[in-house]
Amino acid sequence: PETNVIRSYYPDFISTLEDGTIEIVEVKGDNKIDDVVVKAKADAAEEMASESRMRYRMLPSSAIMRSKVI
């Protein structure tokens, strides 16, 4: 948001669910979830996923550590 620079994006995981839905999963530290840059990247990823008929999820690392999310 501060620099308005276009950057490459590499998600943490891309998975295909049993129903055929492709899901992009990004894991972030709990302290980074509300970061302005992280939110901007999430908005861009959400838009890209929606236009590509995919689903996007950002998960806090604490959720991954406590349960079997993926």
C-alpha positions in Angstrom: 0.0 0.0 0.0 2.8 2.5 0.7 4.8 1.9 -2.4 2.1 0.8 -4.9 4.6 -1.7 -6.4 3.4 -4.8 -8.1 5.0 -7.9 -6.6 5.0 -11.6 -7.2 2.9 -13.7 -4.9 3.7 -17.2 -3.7 1.0 -18.7 -1.3 2.0 -21.2 1.4 -0.4 -23.9 0.1 -2.6 -24.6 -2.9 -4.9 -27.6 -2.4 -7.7 -29.3 -4.3 -10.6 -30.2 -2.1 -12.8 -33.3 -2.6 -15.4 -31.3 -4.4 -12.8 -30.0 -6.9 -12.5 -26.6 -5.4 -9.0 -25.2 -5.5 -8.1 -23.4 -2.4 -5.2 -21.0 -1.8 -4.1 -21.0 1.8 -1.9 -18.4 3.4 -0.6 -18.8 7.0 0.4 -15.7 8.9 1.7 -15.2 12.4 -1.1 -14.0 14.7 0.8 -10.7 15.1 0.8 -10.1 11.4 -2.9 -10.7 10.5 -3.9 -7.0 11.0 -0.8 -5.6 9.3 -1.7 -3.1 6.5 0.6 -4.8 3.9 -0.7 -8.2 4.8 -4.3 -7.0 4.4 -3.5 -5.5 1.0 -1.9 -8.7 -0.2 -4.9 -10.7 1.2 -7.3 -8.4 -0.7 -5.4 -8.9 -3.9 -5.2 -12.6 -3.4 -8.9 -12.8 -2.7 -9.7 -10.9 -5.9 -7.4 -13.1 -8.0 -8.9 -16.3 -6.4 -12.4 -15.1 -7.0 -11.8 -14.2 -10.7 -10.1 -17.7 -11.1 -13.0 -19.6 -9.4 -10.8 -20.5 -6.5 -11.1 -19.9 -2.8 -8.7 -18.0 -0.6 -8.1 -18.4 3.1 -5.7 -16.7 5.5 -5.2 -18.5 8.7 -3.4 -17.4 11.8 -0.5 -19.7 12.7 -2.1 -20.4 16.1 -5.1 -22.0 14.4 -2.8 -24.3 12.5 -0.9 -25.3 15.6 -4.0 -26.2 17.6 -6.1 -28.1 15.1 -6.0 -30.1 11.9 -7.0 -27.3 9.6 -5.5 -28.6 6.4 
